[in-house]
Amino acid sequence: WMLLFLNTCAGIAVISQEAPIFQELTKVSAVVAGSMVGIASLGNAVGRVFWAWVSDLITRRFTFLVMFIVQVLLFWFFPTITMASLMTIVTFIVLMCYGGGFGTMPAFTADYFGPKNVGPIYGLMLTAWSFASAVGPLFIAHMRETTGSYAGALHVIAVVMAISILLPVLVRPPRASVVAGCAPEKKFA
């Protein structure tokens, strides 16, 4: 739940303030910022497919670890970017990580709780999205209003994502006896 919550908080915070961030940091007009939002937002869709594919190759846990590391670096350097094209690319990648959480989590759930339990458990896990959609945008807007800049909020998000790197390392599936239907099915010849 926390993996999805923290990943979503970071992504949705940016989504909620994307155009104003672009305008503040790159000094582009609202029209140009709107175009940048449109292009960068494609990262959400691309990330759902890309990171799901990657997770089949390198494991779900390692995929989240990589996504979190990428976000730490990008959020930390985000406030220093002044070129509109580079900002669009960086935001595209951040939103790939946001979408990647949603593309990877159903398979992660199946791996940990068994395919029979994906529906109800993933449904509960999606509550992380609901909570994150309240926390992320409120946090970044409050920080912007309090400090007069997005830089502080983006750095805080980077630090939170740095701490979050521990989660994919520490998370383990529950014991099969705890989760009904999680044990591998017996096959008969």
C-alpha positions as CSV (number, residue, x, y, z in Angstrom):
1,W,0.0,0.0,0.0
2,M,2.8,2.4,1.0
3,L,4.7,1.7,-2.3
4,L,1.7,2.8,-4.3
5,F,0.8,5.7,-1.9
6,L,4.2,7.3,-2.0
7,N,4.7,6.8,-5.7
8,T,1.3,8.2,-6.4
9,C,1.8,11.2,-4.0
10,A,4.9,12.2,-5.9
11,G,3.3,11.9,-9.3
12,I,0.0,13.4,-8.6
13,A,1.6,16.4,-6.8
14,V,3.3,17.2,-10.1
15,I,0.2,16.5,-12.2
16,S,-1.8,18.9,-10.0
17,Q,0.6,21.8,-10.5
18,E,2.3,20.9,-13.8
19,A,1.5,24.1,-15.8
20,P,2.3,26.5,-12.9
21,I,5.5,24.6,-12.3
22,F,6.5,24.9,-15.9
23,Q,5.7,28.6,-16.0
24,E,7.6,29.3,-12.8
25,L,10.7,27.4,-13.5
26,T,11.0,27.9,-17.3
27,K,9.3,31.3,-17.6
28,V,7.1,30.0,-20.5
29,S,3.6,31.3,-21.3
30,A,0.5,29.6,-20.2
31,V,-0.1,28.3,-23.8
32,V,3.4,26.8,-24.0
33,A,3.0,25.3,-20.5
34,G,-0.3,23.7,-21.6
35,S,1.5,22.1,-24.5
36,M,4.3,20.9,-22.2
37,V,1.6,19.4,-19.9
38,G,0.1,17.5,-22.9
39,I,3.4,16.1,-24.0
40,A,4.6,15.2,-20.5
41,S,1.3,13.6,-19.6
42,L,1.9,10.9,-22.2
43,G,4.5,9.6,-19.8
44,N,1.8,8.3,-17.5
45,A,0.4,6.0,-20.3
46,V,3.9,5.0,-21.5
47,G,5.0,4.2,-18.0
48,R,2.1,1.9,-17.3
49,V,3.2,-0.4,-20.2
50,F,7.0,0.2,-19.9
51,W,7.4,-0.4,-16.2
52,A,5.0,-3.4,-16.3
53,W,7.2,-4.9,-19.0
54,V,10.4,-4.1,-17.0
55,S,8.9,-5.7,-13.9
56,D,8.5,-9.0,-15.8
57,L,12.3,-8.9,-16.5
58,I,13.8,-7.6,-13.2
59,T,11.1,-8.4,-10.6
60,R,8.4,-6.1,-9.2
61,R,10.4,-5.1,-6.1
62,F,13.5,-4.1,-8.1
63,T,11.3,-2.1,-10.6
64,F,9.9,0.0,-7.7
65,L,13.4,0.4,-6.4
66,V,14.5,1.7,-9.8
67,M,11.5,4.0,-10.2
68,F,12.0,5.5,-6.7
69,I,15.7,6.1,-7.4
70,V,14.9,7.8,-10.7
71,Q,12.3,10.0,-8.9
72,V,14.8,11.0,-6.2
73,L,17.2,12.2,-8.8
74,L,14.7,14.0,-11.0
75,F,12.8,15.7,-8.1
76,W,16.0,16.9,-6.6
77,F,17.3,18.5,-9.8
78,F,13.8,19.5,-11.0
79,P,14.0,23.1,-9.6
80,T,17.3,23.8,-11.4
81,I,15.8,23.1,-14.9
82,T,15.1,26.2,-16.9
83,M,14.9,24.8,-20.4
84,A,11.3,24.0,-21.5
85,S,12.3,21.0,-23.6
86,L,14.4,19.5,-20.8
87,M,11.6,20.2,-18.2
88,T,9.1,18.4,-20.5
89,I,11.4,15.4,-20.8
90,V,12.0,15.2,-17.1
91,T,8.3,15.5,-16.3
92,F,7.6,12.8,-18.9
93,I,9.9,10.5,-17.0
94,V,8.5,11.4,-13.6
95,L,5.0,10.6,-14.9
96,M,6.3,7.4,-16.4
97,C,7.2,6.4,-12.9
98,Y,3.8,7.5,-11.6
99,G,2.0,5.4,-14.3
100,G,4.5,2.6,-13.7
101,G,3.2,2.1,-10.2
102,F,-0.3,1.4,-11.6
103,G,1.1,-0.8,-14.4
104,T,3.2,-2.9,-12.0
105,M,1.1,-3.1,-8.9
106,P,-1.6,-5.6,-10.1
107,A,1.2,-8.2,-11.0
108,F,3.0,-7.3,-7.7
109,T,-0.3,-8.1,-5.9
110,A,-0.7,-11.4,-7.7
111,D,2.9,-12.3,-6.9
112,Y,2.4,-11.6,-3.2
113,F,-1.2,-12.7,-2.6
114,G,-2.0,-15.2,-5.4
115,P,-4.0,-14.6,-8.5
116,K,-7.3,-15.6,-6.7
117,N,-6.9,-12.6,-4.4
118,V,-5.9,-9.9,-6.8
119,G,-9.4,-8.4,-7.2
120,P,-10.2,-7.6,-3.6
121,I,-6.7,-6.9,-2.5
122,Y,-5.8,-4.6,-5.4
123,G,-9.2,-2.9,-4.8
124,L,-8.1,-2.1,-1.3
125,M,-4.6,-1.1,-2.5
126,L,-6.2,1.5,-4.8
127,T,-7.3,3.4,-1.7
128,A,-3.7,4.5,-1.7
129,W,-4.4,6.4,-4.9
130,S,-7.4,8.1,-3.2
131,F,-5.4,9.2,-0.1
132,A,-2.4,10.2,-2.3
133,S,-4.7,12.3,-4.5
134,A,-5.6,14.3,-1.4
135,V,-2.1,14.5,0.2
136,G,0.2,15.1,-2.8
137,P,-1.7,18.1,-4.4
138,L,-2.4,19.7,-1.0
139,F,1.2,19.4,0.1
140,I,2.7,20.9,-3.0
141,A,0.2,23.7,-3.1
142,H,0.7,24.5,0.6
143,M,4.5,24.5,0.1
144,R,4.2,26.8,-2.9
145,E,1.9,29.2,-1.0
146,T,4.1,29.2,2.1
147,T,7.5,29.6,0.5
148,G,6.6,31.3,-2.8
149,S,8.3,28.7,-4.8
150,Y,8.0,25.0,-5.9
151,A,11.7,24.3,-5.2
152,G,11.2,23.4,-1.5
153,A,8.3,21.1,-2.2
154,L,10.2,19.3,-5.0
155,H,13.2,18.8,-2.7
156,V,10.9,17.4,0.1
157,I,9.4,15.0,-2.4
158,A,12.9,13.9,-3.4
159,V,13.8,13.3,0.3
160,V,10.6,11.3,0.9
161,M,11.3,9.2,-2.2
162,A,14.8,8.7,-1.0
163,I,13.5,7.3,2.3
164,S,10.9,5.3,0.3
165,I,13.8,3.4,-1.4
166,L,13.8,1.2,1.7
167,L,10.3,-0.1,1.1
168,P,10.9,-2.2,-2.0
169,V,14.0,-3.6,-0.3
170,L,12.1,-4.5,2.9
171,V,8.7,-5.6,1.6
172,R,8.2,-9.4,1.6
173,P,5.2,-11.5,0.7
174,P,3.0,-12.8,3.5
175,R,3.4,-16.4,4.5
176,A,1.3,-18.7,2.3
177,S,-0.6,-20.0,5.4
178,V,-1.7,-16.4,6.2
179,V,-3.2,-15.7,2.8
180,A,-5.8,-18.2,1.6
181,G,-5.3,-19.2,-2.0
182,C,-1.8,-18.0,-2.1
183,A,-0.1,-21.4,-2.0
184,P,0.8,-22.8,-5.3
185,E,-1.8,-25.2,-6.7
186,K,-0.9,-28.8,-6.7
187,K,-0.7,-30.4,-10.1
188,F,-1.6,-34.0,-10.7
189,A,-0.2,-36.0,-13.6
